[in-house]
Amino acid sequence: MGQWLSGLFRTADEMRLAALGDAEFLDTAYRLLGGAVANIAALVFMTAISYFKPLGKIRKTARKS
């Protein structure tokens, strides 16, 4: 993802507003945006699961010695 972002910055710096008409530039930008949205959705999901505990709390059992 870092290489994609570097490529976007380089293309935007070279082409300025014309980069918005470049299909490869837009495709990469949408892929990065999709990845960011997926990461945020996963974080929200994991936080909700951790907070609400739909399967109940885990009980600790006594160890047998």
C-alpha positions in Angstrom: 0.0 0.0 0.0 2.9 2.3 0.7 4.1 2.0 -2.9 0.6 2.8 -4.2 0.4 5.9 -2.1 3.9 7.0 -3.2 2.9 6.5 -6.8 -0.3 8.5 -6.3 1.7 11.4 -4.8 4.3 11.3 -7.6 1.5 11.2 -10.3 -0.4 14.0 -8.6 2.7 16.1 -8.3 3.6 15.6 -12.0 0.2 15.9 -13.6 -1.6 18.1 -11.1 -5.4 18.3 -11.9 -4.9 16.2 -15.1 -4.3 13.2 -12.8 -8.0 13.2 -12.0 -8.7 12.1 -15.6 -6.1 9.3 -15.5 -7.8 5.9 -15.2 -4.8 4.2 -13.5 -4.5 7.1 -10.9 -8.2 6.8 -10.1 -8.1 3.0 -9.9 -5.3 3.1 -7.4 -6.9 5.8 -5.4 -10.2 3.8 -5.2 -8.3 0.7 -4.2 -6.5 2.6 -1.4 -9.8 4.1 -0.2 -11.4 0.7 -0.2 -8.6 -0.8 1.8 -8.9 2.1 4.4 -12.7 1.6 4.6 -12.2 -2.2 5.1 -9.6 -1.6 7.9 -11.9 0.8 9.7 -14.9 -1.6 9.4 -12.8 -4.4 10.8 -11.7 -2.3 13.7 -15.3 -1.2 14.5 -16.4 -4.8 14.2 -13.7 -6.1 16.6 -14.4 -3.3 19.1 -18.1 -4.1 19.1 -17.5 -7.8 19.5 -15.1 -7.1 22.3 -17.4 -4.7 24.1 -20.8 -6.5 23.7 -19.5 -10.1 24.1 -22.3 -11.9 22.2 -21.1 -15.3 23.1 -20.7 -14.5 26.8 -17.7 -14.0 29.0 -15.1 -16.7 29.1 -15.1 -18.5 32.4 -11.8 -19.5 34.1 -11.8 -23.1 35.3 -9.9 -24.3 38.3 -6.7 -26.1 37.3 -6.2 -29.7 38.4 -2.9 -30.3 40.0 
